[in-house]
Amino acid sequence: MFHDSGTLCGSASSLSGKGKPPVEGTGYVLSTVPFRERDLILRLAVHDLGVLSVIARGARGSKKRFAGALDTLTPIDMRYKPSKRGLSTLVEARRRSGPAPSPSDLAGFAVRSHVSELIFTVIEEGHPSRF
């Protein structure tokens, strides 16, 4: 990206990583943490990758883009942009077909939360694993 003289060459998009195509995958949302005013940091159990942390920009204000896909242990189809430094960026997440968890089902929420914590205990982040 630099010439011998130290001057920059190449486009800004190639330097920032914006030119990388998003990666598609399937997995489950393990947890969400609010970040700044509108963003969420998610920990996902991704098939063949193990646990992955991503940032979902604008997810707290978006009713359309991530509609119902970011609840605990929701099965999702997703696209994300991987990052060598820091968090990967979640581009899109869609809930896979099946019954939606009821917000008033406290026993179901407790079971989903317990299973999520169990996955955190068994699978380390950054270590590929099939769950």
KEDRENTOR-819417 format. One line per 5 residues: number of its first residue (from 1); for each residue y, x, z of N, C-alpha, C, O, CB. Coordinates in Angstrom, 2 decimals. Each point is the difference from the previous one (the first is absolute). Glycine has a CB too. Layout:
N
NUM	Y X Z Y X Z Y X Z Y X Z Y X Z ~ ...
This chain:
131
1	-1.20 0.80 0.00 1.20 -0.80 0.00 1.27 0.85 0.00 1.08 -0.51 -0.28 -2.36 -1.25 1.46 ~ 1.15 3.04 -0.87 1.16 0.88 -0.02 -0.22 1.09 -1.04 -1.11 0.49 -0.19 1.59 -0.97 2.63 ~ 0.61 0.86 -3.11 -0.04 1.17 -0.88 0.06 1.25 0.87 0.23 -0.09 1.21 0.88 -1.17 -3.12 ~ -1.33 2.42 1.31 0.08 1.25 0.74 1.36 0.21 0.62 0.12 0.66 1.04 -1.81 0.29 -2.56 ~ 2.74 -1.50 0.91 1.34 0.18 0.53 0.29 -0.91 1.18 1.06 0.10 0.61 -0.33 0.57 -2.88
6	-1.68 -1.57 2.60 0.21 -0.89 1.13 0.62 -1.33 -0.38 0.21 -0.85 0.86 0.02 2.85 0.53 ~ 0.06 -2.21 -2.68 0.58 -1.28 -0.41 -1.09 -1.04 -0.15 -1.13 0.31 -0.37 3.01 0.88 -0.79 ~ -1.52 -2.39 1.44 -0.94 -1.11 -0.02 -0.27 -0.46 -1.41 0.91 -0.09 -0.82 -0.11 -0.60 3.06 ~ -2.06 0.39 -2.55 -0.34 -0.60 -1.27 -0.89 -1.20 0.24 -0.65 -0.07 1.04 0.85 2.30 -2.22 ~ -0.25 -3.16 0.26 -0.80 -1.22 0.17 0.86 -1.14 0.47 1.13 0.20 0.45 -3.13 1.17 0.05
11	1.46 -2.57 -0.60 0.78 -1.19 0.38 -0.07 -0.23 1.50 -0.90 0.50 0.68 0.46 -1.50 -2.93 ~ 1.39 0.25 2.74 0.03 -0.33 1.42 -1.21 -0.84 0.39 -0.50 0.13 1.11 3.00 -0.02 -1.14 ~ -2.97 -0.97 -0.87 -1.15 -0.84 0.34 -1.26 0.82 0.18 -0.85 -0.35 0.82 1.90 -1.53 -2.08 ~ -1.21 2.97 0.51 -1.19 0.83 0.16 0.05 0.78 1.30 -1.05 0.33 0.56 0.85 -0.16 -3.03 ~ 1.38 0.12 2.97 0.12 0.73 1.25 -0.23 -0.91 1.20 -0.59 0.43 0.99 2.19 1.12 -2.08
16	-1.17 -2.78 1.01 -0.11 -0.90 1.14 -1.36 -0.67 0.09 -0.28 -0.67 0.99 2.70 0.30 -1.14 ~ -3.26 0.54 -0.86 -1.31 -0.61 0.02 -0.01 -1.42 -0.53 -1.03 -0.67 0.05 0.50 2.11 1.87 ~ 1.67 -1.92 -2.41 0.08 -1.37 -0.49 -0.76 -0.18 -1.29 -0.30 -1.13 -0.38 2.51 0.90 1.49 ~ -2.53 1.32 -1.80 -0.72 -0.09 -1.25 -1.51 -0.19 0.19 -0.70 -0.31 -0.96 2.46 1.73 -0.04 ~ -2.25 -1.24 2.23 -1.43 -0.16 0.26 -0.37 -1.48 -0.10 0.72 -0.85 0.53 -0.73 2.90 0.96
21	-1.09 -2.35 -2.15 -0.41 -1.40 -0.06 -0.59 -0.44 1.34 -0.61 0.81 0.71 0.17 -0.58 -3.19 ~ 0.60 -1.50 2.83 -0.60 -0.50 1.25 -1.52 0.02 -0.08 -0.58 -0.13 -1.07 2.59 -1.30 1.44 ~ -2.63 1.59 0.78 -1.44 0.00 0.13 -0.43 -1.39 0.48 0.62 -0.56 0.91 -0.68 3.08 -0.41 ~ -0.99 -3.06 -1.10 -0.50 -1.30 0.41 -1.17 0.17 0.96 -0.76 0.96 -0.11 1.51 -1.97 -2.07 ~ -0.88 0.08 3.12 -1.10 0.07 0.93 -0.20 -1.32 0.71 0.79 -0.94 -0.15 -0.36 3.36 0.45
26	-1.49 -2.49 0.48 -0.27 -1.17 0.82 -0.22 0.47 1.43 -0.45 1.13 0.23 -0.56 -2.40 -2.18 ~ 1.32 0.43 2.88 -0.19 0.37 1.39 0.43 -1.11 0.94 0.08 -1.16 -0.38 0.25 3.53 -0.25 ~ -0.04 -1.97 1.87 0.38 -0.94 1.05 1.20 0.55 0.75 0.12 1.20 0.21 -2.51 -2.01 0.01 ~ 3.28 -0.08 0.18 1.15 0.37 0.82 -0.51 0.14 1.43 -0.56 -0.95 0.56 2.24 -0.25 -2.09 ~ -1.48 2.37 2.13 -0.42 0.22 1.38 1.12 -0.26 0.99 -0.23 -0.58 1.06 -1.40 2.25 -1.87
31	2.85 -1.25 0.47 1.13 -0.23 0.90 1.30 0.10 -0.78 0.07 0.61 -1.07 -1.38 0.30 3.02 ~ 2.35 -1.52 -1.39 1.34 0.09 -0.56 0.96 0.37 1.11 -0.14 -0.44 1.14 -0.40 -1.28 -2.93 ~ 1.53 2.55 1.46 1.02 0.42 0.94 1.35 -0.18 -0.68 0.21 0.54 -1.09 -1.77 1.12 2.24 ~ 2.50 -2.40 -0.54 1.32 -0.14 -0.60 0.70 1.36 -0.10 -0.11 0.84 0.90 0.28 -3.18 0.02 ~ 0.54 2.54 -2.01 0.72 1.25 -0.23 1.34 -0.35 -0.64 0.05 -0.70 -1.01 -2.20 2.04 0.74
36	3.22 -0.88 0.86 1.34 -0.33 -0.43 0.18 -1.51 -0.05 -0.70 -0.73 0.71 0.82 2.85 -2.04 ~ 0.81 -2.60 0.52 0.30 -1.43 0.01 -0.99 -0.83 -0.78 -0.33 -1.11 0.42 2.68 1.72 -0.18 ~ -2.83 -0.11 -1.37 -0.80 -0.85 -0.89 -1.37 0.58 -0.37 -0.75 -0.65 -0.72 2.88 -0.18 -0.15 ~ -2.45 2.02 1.34 -1.23 0.67 -0.43 -1.11 -0.15 1.04 0.25 -0.30 1.17 1.13 1.93 -2.49 ~ -2.61 -1.41 0.88 -1.16 0.04 0.87 -0.81 1.25 -0.29 -0.13 0.41 -1.15 0.07 -2.93 1.26
41	-0.47 3.13 0.93 -0.97 1.06 -0.17 -1.36 -0.63 0.26 -0.22 -0.63 1.04 1.86 2.50 -0.33 ~ -2.56 -1.69 -1.65 -1.32 -0.62 0.09 -1.06 1.07 0.09 0.11 1.06 -0.61 0.69 -3.03 -0.69 ~ -1.83 1.69 2.07 -1.20 0.83 -0.02 -1.07 -0.85 -0.65 -0.28 -1.12 0.43 0.92 2.45 1.67 ~ -1.24 -0.80 -3.15 -0.95 -0.72 -0.81 -1.35 0.69 0.02 -0.08 1.23 0.03 1.93 -2.06 -1.48 ~ -2.92 0.05 1.45 -1.34 0.52 -0.23 -0.26 -0.20 -1.48 -0.16 -1.14 -0.46 -0.68 0.63 2.86
46	0.79 1.60 -3.16 -0.11 -0.06 -1.45 -1.39 0.49 -0.41 -0.46 1.05 0.45 2.97 -0.69 -0.73 ~ -3.17 -1.14 -0.57 -1.33 0.38 -0.47 0.03 1.39 -0.63 0.85 0.28 -0.84 -1.42 -2.70 0.45 ~ -0.34 3.26 0.78 -0.19 1.38 -0.48 1.10 0.98 0.43 -0.09 1.18 -0.33 -1.09 -2.16 -1.59 ~ 2.21 0.52 2.64 1.05 0.91 0.48 0.06 0.07 1.51 0.55 0.96 0.55 0.73 -1.46 -2.60 ~ -1.82 -0.47 2.74 0.10 -0.06 1.45 1.29 -0.66 0.42 0.46 -0.94 -0.65 -1.84 3.00 0.84
51	1.98 -1.58 0.89 1.24 -0.57 0.52 1.18 0.67 -0.68 0.05 1.23 -0.11 -1.15 -1.74 2.34 ~ 2.05 -0.30 -2.68 1.17 0.48 -0.74 1.25 -0.66 0.56 0.01 -1.22 0.21 -1.41 1.60 -2.30 ~ 2.44 0.40 2.34 1.28 -0.56 0.44 0.94 -0.09 -1.19 0.12 0.94 -0.77 -0.44 0.01 3.09 ~ 0.98 -2.10 -2.46 0.94 -0.23 -1.10 1.25 -0.68 0.55 -0.02 -0.58 1.08 -1.88 0.40 -2.75 ~ 2.97 0.26 0.91 1.20 -0.74 0.34 0.19 -1.09 -1.04 -0.11 0.23 -1.21 1.17 1.80 2.31
56	-0.76 -3.23 -0.62 0.26 -1.15 -0.87 1.50 -0.29 0.09 0.46 -0.65 0.94 -2.82 -0.32 -0.63 ~ 3.10 1.46 -1.29 1.45 -0.16 0.01 0.39 -1.45 -0.25 -0.49 -0.63 -0.94 0.75 2.98 0.13 ~ 0.60 -2.88 1.66 0.49 -1.36 -0.14 -1.02 -1.07 0.37 0.23 -1.17 -0.29 1.23 2.01 -1.47 ~ -2.57 -0.48 2.38 -1.06 -0.96 0.28 0.39 -1.04 1.05 -0.50 -1.12 -0.04 -1.13 2.88 -0.56 ~ 2.50 -1.41 1.52 0.38 -0.95 1.04 0.92 -1.09 -0.52 0.11 -1.06 0.61 -0.36 2.88 1.06
61	0.90 -1.59 -2.79 0.89 -1.00 -0.57 -0.57 -0.68 -1.22 0.61 -0.93 -0.53 1.27 2.24 1.41 ~ -3.04 -0.86 -1.33 -0.58 -0.52 -1.25 -1.07 -1.04 0.29 -1.03 0.31 0.59 1.51 1.87 -1.71 ~ -0.23 -3.40 0.70 -1.00 -1.06 0.15 -0.89 -0.08 -1.23 -1.09 -0.58 0.05 2.66 -0.70 1.44 ~ -1.12 1.85 -2.59 -0.70 -0.14 -1.27 -0.88 1.21 -0.32 -1.15 -0.15 -0.42 3.03 -1.28 -0.36 ~ -1.33 2.62 0.96 -0.68 1.21 -0.46 -1.30 0.31 0.74 -0.97 0.44 -0.61 3.19 0.42 0.00
66	-2.24 -1.09 1.91 -1.20 0.29 0.80 -0.53 -1.27 0.67 -0.63 0.09 1.06 1.46 2.26 -0.67 ~ -0.59 -3.50 -0.96 -0.29 -1.31 0.61 -1.38 -0.08 0.66 -1.02 -0.04 -0.69 2.50 -0.95 -1.03 ~ -1.50 0.98 3.05 -1.24 -0.18 0.75 -0.98 1.14 -0.07 -1.12 -0.13 0.49 1.44 -2.21 -0.87 ~ 0.05 3.46 -0.22 -0.96 1.08 -0.21 0.07 1.07 1.09 -0.81 0.93 -0.02 0.98 -1.36 -2.41 ~ 0.75 0.34 3.36 0.17 1.09 0.96 -0.40 -0.37 1.42 0.45 0.63 0.95 1.37 0.19 -2.39
71	-2.67 -1.84 1.60 -0.50 -0.37 1.31 -1.19 0.88 0.36 -0.67 0.54 -0.88 1.45 -2.92 0.55 ~ -1.03 2.54 1.64 -1.10 0.86 0.47 -1.35 -0.42 -0.57 -0.36 -1.18 0.03 1.66 1.58 2.06 ~ -2.02 0.57 -2.61 -1.32 -0.12 -0.61 -0.04 -0.98 -1.17 -1.01 -0.65 -0.24 0.06 1.20 2.44 ~ 2.05 -0.63 -2.91 0.03 -0.78 -1.23 -0.56 0.87 -1.13 0.45 1.13 -0.18 1.57 -2.49 0.98 ~ -2.98 0.85 -1.56 -0.50 0.77 -1.15 1.03 -0.06 -1.13 0.45 -1.08 -0.38 -2.85 0.58 1.02
76	2.77 1.66 -1.17 1.04 0.05 -1.02 -0.41 0.84 -1.20 -0.82 0.92 0.10 2.51 -1.22 1.69 ~ -1.09 -0.04 -2.94 0.03 0.86 -1.18 1.39 0.58 0.00 0.97 -0.73 0.18 -2.70 -0.63 -1.53 ~ 1.85 2.66 1.15 1.32 0.63 0.13 0.23 1.05 -1.06 -0.92 0.49 -0.64 0.84 -0.93 3.07 ~ 1.36 0.77 -2.57 0.44 1.14 -0.81 0.97 0.78 0.87 0.91 -0.57 0.60 -1.22 -0.67 -2.84 ~ 0.11 2.55 2.29 0.89 0.85 0.80 0.24 1.31 -0.73 -0.81 0.44 -0.82 -0.03 -1.48 2.95
81	1.98 1.65 -1.82 0.33 1.31 -0.56 -0.31 1.05 1.06 0.64 0.03 1.05 1.17 -1.00 -2.55 ~ -2.80 1.83 1.23 -0.35 1.03 0.98 1.12 1.03 0.15 0.78 0.25 -0.92 -3.20 -0.58 0.37 ~ 2.47 0.92 1.73 0.99 1.02 0.28 -0.69 1.21 0.62 -0.88 -0.15 0.86 2.68 -1.60 -0.53 ~ -1.42 2.93 -0.77 -0.56 1.22 0.61 0.66 0.27 1.34 -0.61 0.58 0.90 0.14 0.36 -3.17 ~ 1.72 -1.38 2.41 0.73 0.16 1.25 0.35 -1.39 0.51 0.51 -0.83 -0.76 0.42 3.11 0.07
86	-1.17 -2.53 1.93 0.40 -1.27 0.59 -0.89 -1.16 -0.40 -1.17 0.17 -0.36 3.47 0.68 0.37 ~ -1.71 -2.04 0.07 -0.76 -1.22 -0.24 -0.06 -0.35 -1.48 0.97 0.20 -0.74 -0.30 -1.00 2.99 ~ -1.80 0.27 -2.66 -0.10 -0.58 -1.34 0.80 -1.30 0.01 0.25 -0.57 1.07 -2.56 1.63 -1.49 ~ 2.70 -1.54 -0.75 0.79 -1.22 -0.10 -0.84 -1.13 -0.58 -0.56 0.13 -1.09 2.65 1.23 0.82 ~ -2.17 -2.46 0.99 -0.71 -1.18 -0.48 0.88 -0.70 -1.02 1.12 -0.41 0.31 -2.38 0.15 1.88
91	0.76 0.11 -3.41 0.75 -0.62 -1.09 -0.27 -1.49 -0.03 0.91 -0.81 -0.15 -1.00 2.94 -1.17 ~ -1.18 -2.49 1.47 -0.40 -1.41 -0.09 -1.26 -0.22 0.82 -0.87 0.86 0.06 1.90 -1.06 -2.36 ~ -1.12 -0.95 2.92 -1.21 -0.38 0.72 -0.22 -1.50 -0.19 0.90 -0.81 0.20 -0.59 2.67 1.52 ~ -1.53 -2.19 -2.11 -0.36 -1.41 -0.17 -1.23 -0.28 0.84 -0.97 0.76 -0.01 1.94 -0.83 -2.32 ~ -0.93 -1.03 3.04 -1.13 -0.43 0.80 -1.15 -0.40 -0.92 0.18 -0.74 -0.96 1.37 -0.04 2.81
96	-2.75 1.30 -1.53 -1.17 -0.39 -0.78 -0.40 -1.42 0.37 0.37 -0.51 1.06 -1.14 2.90 -1.20 ~ 0.01 -3.03 -0.74 -0.39 -1.39 0.22 -0.87 -0.13 1.24 -0.67 0.95 0.42 0.80 -1.37 -2.88 ~ -0.11 -0.75 3.03 -0.76 -0.30 1.20 0.87 -0.79 0.94 1.19 -0.20 -0.26 -2.57 2.28 0.00 ~ 0.81 -2.54 1.37 0.79 -0.81 0.94 1.06 0.86 0.68 -0.26 1.12 0.43 -1.72 -2.62 -0.06 ~ 3.16 0.95 -0.28 1.11 0.69 0.68 -0.16 -0.16 1.51 -0.38 -1.07 0.47 1.93 0.69 -2.44
101	-1.26 1.44 2.74 -0.09 -0.14 1.46 1.11 -0.93 0.50 1.14 0.07 -0.45 -2.14 2.25 0.63 ~ 0.64 -3.19 0.74 0.96 -0.94 0.56 0.86 0.71 1.05 -0.54 0.69 0.86 -1.04 -2.62 -1.29 ~ 2.92 1.76 0.37 0.86 0.64 1.00 -0.22 -0.54 1.41 0.33 0.67 0.98 1.34 -0.31 -2.78 ~ -2.21 -1.57 1.92 -0.21 -0.58 1.32 -1.38 0.33 0.58 -0.29 -0.39 1.13 1.85 -1.45 -1.78 ~ -2.40 2.55 -0.08 -1.34 0.35 0.45 0.06 1.30 0.82 -0.15 1.09 -0.55 -0.88 -2.23 -1.47
106	1.24 0.99 3.33 0.14 1.18 0.86 -1.30 0.79 0.14 0.02 1.23 0.06 1.77 -2.44 1.18 ~ -2.91 0.51 -1.20 -1.29 0.71 0.11 -0.25 0.83 -1.26 -0.46 1.14 0.10 -0.45 -2.98 1.39 ~ 1.22 1.29 -2.66 -0.16 0.73 -1.25 0.92 1.21 -0.05 -0.41 1.06 -0.47 -0.23 -3.17 -0.67 ~ 1.86 1.95 1.61 0.95 1.12 0.04 -0.52 1.11 0.92 0.09 1.18 -0.33 1.82 -2.76 -0.13 ~ -2.45 1.18 1.61 -0.52 0.98 0.95 -1.16 0.79 -0.61 -0.08 1.21 0.17 0.79 -2.69 1.74
111	-1.60 0.79 -2.60 -1.13 0.68 -0.64 0.49 0.94 -1.09 -0.47 1.14 -0.08 -1.01 -3.12 0.57 ~ 2.43 1.53 -1.34 0.53 0.86 -1.06 0.68 1.24 0.59 -0.15 1.10 -0.53 0.47 -3.12 -0.94 ~ 0.42 1.84 2.55 0.67 1.14 0.65 -1.01 0.98 0.58 0.18 1.21 -0.12 1.78 -2.67 0.64 ~ -3.01 0.94 0.09 -1.04 0.87 0.58 -0.72 0.80 -1.10 -0.22 1.20 0.16 -0.08 -2.84 1.73 ~ -0.05 0.98 -2.97 -0.66 0.69 -1.12 0.93 1.07 -0.59 -0.45 1.09 -0.34 -0.91 -3.18 -0.17
116	2.64 1.77 0.41 0.97 0.96 -0.51 0.04 1.25 0.88 -0.01 1.12 -0.51 1.36 -3.01 -0.44 ~ -1.30 1.71 2.26 0.00 1.14 0.93 -1.30 0.79 -0.09 0.01 1.22 0.11 1.51 -2.48 1.41 ~ -2.62 0.57 -1.72 -1.29 0.68 -0.14 -0.01 0.89 -1.24 -0.52 1.11 0.04 -0.61 -3.04 1.12 ~ 1.69 1.43 -2.27 0.09 0.81 -1.23 0.86 1.23 0.24 -0.34 1.09 -0.48 0.05 -3.16 -0.92 ~ 1.42 1.94 2.13 0.84 1.15 0.33 -0.79 1.05 0.77 0.18 1.20 -0.21 1.83 -2.69 0.26
121	-2.88 1.03 0.84 -0.77 0.92 0.84 -1.06 0.74 -0.81 -0.25 1.18 0.25 0.65 -2.69 1.69 ~ -1.02 0.83 -2.89 -1.13 0.57 -0.74 0.44 0.84 -1.19 -0.62 1.03 -0.29 -0.73 -2.98 1.01 ~ 2.40 1.55 -1.43 0.41 0.67 -1.24 1.34 0.70 0.22 0.98 -0.65 0.38 -2.22 -1.06 -1.78 ~ 1.29 3.01 1.18 1.24 0.75 0.14 0.85 -0.12 -1.26 -0.53 -0.10 -1.11 -0.61 1.70 2.66 ~ 2.44 -1.61 -1.37 0.91 -0.06 -1.13 -0.09 1.29 -0.80 -0.06 1.10 0.57 1.60 -2.66 0.69
126	-1.55 1.42 -2.58 -0.04 1.16 -0.87 -1.40 0.50 -0.32 -0.15 0.95 -0.77 2.32 -0.36 1.70 ~ -3.18 -1.20 -0.34 -1.38 0.38 -0.29 -0.67 -1.12 -0.78 -0.21 -1.09 0.54 0.10 2.52 1.54 ~ -0.23 -1.18 -3.33 -0.65 -1.04 -0.80 -1.28 -0.50 0.66 -0.82 0.78 0.48 1.80 0.24 -2.55 ~ -1.12 -2.31 2.07 -1.19 -0.60 0.61 -0.25 -1.36 -0.61 0.94 -0.71 -0.36 -0.52 1.95 2.51 ~ -1.63 -1.59 -2.27 -0.36 -1.32 -0.51 -0.29 -0.88 1.21 -0.85 0.34 0.81 -0.10 0.60 -3.00
131	1.64 -2.04 2.32 -0.23 -0.87 1.14 -0.65 -1.29 -0.41 -0.26 -0.86 0.84 2.21 1.87 0.29
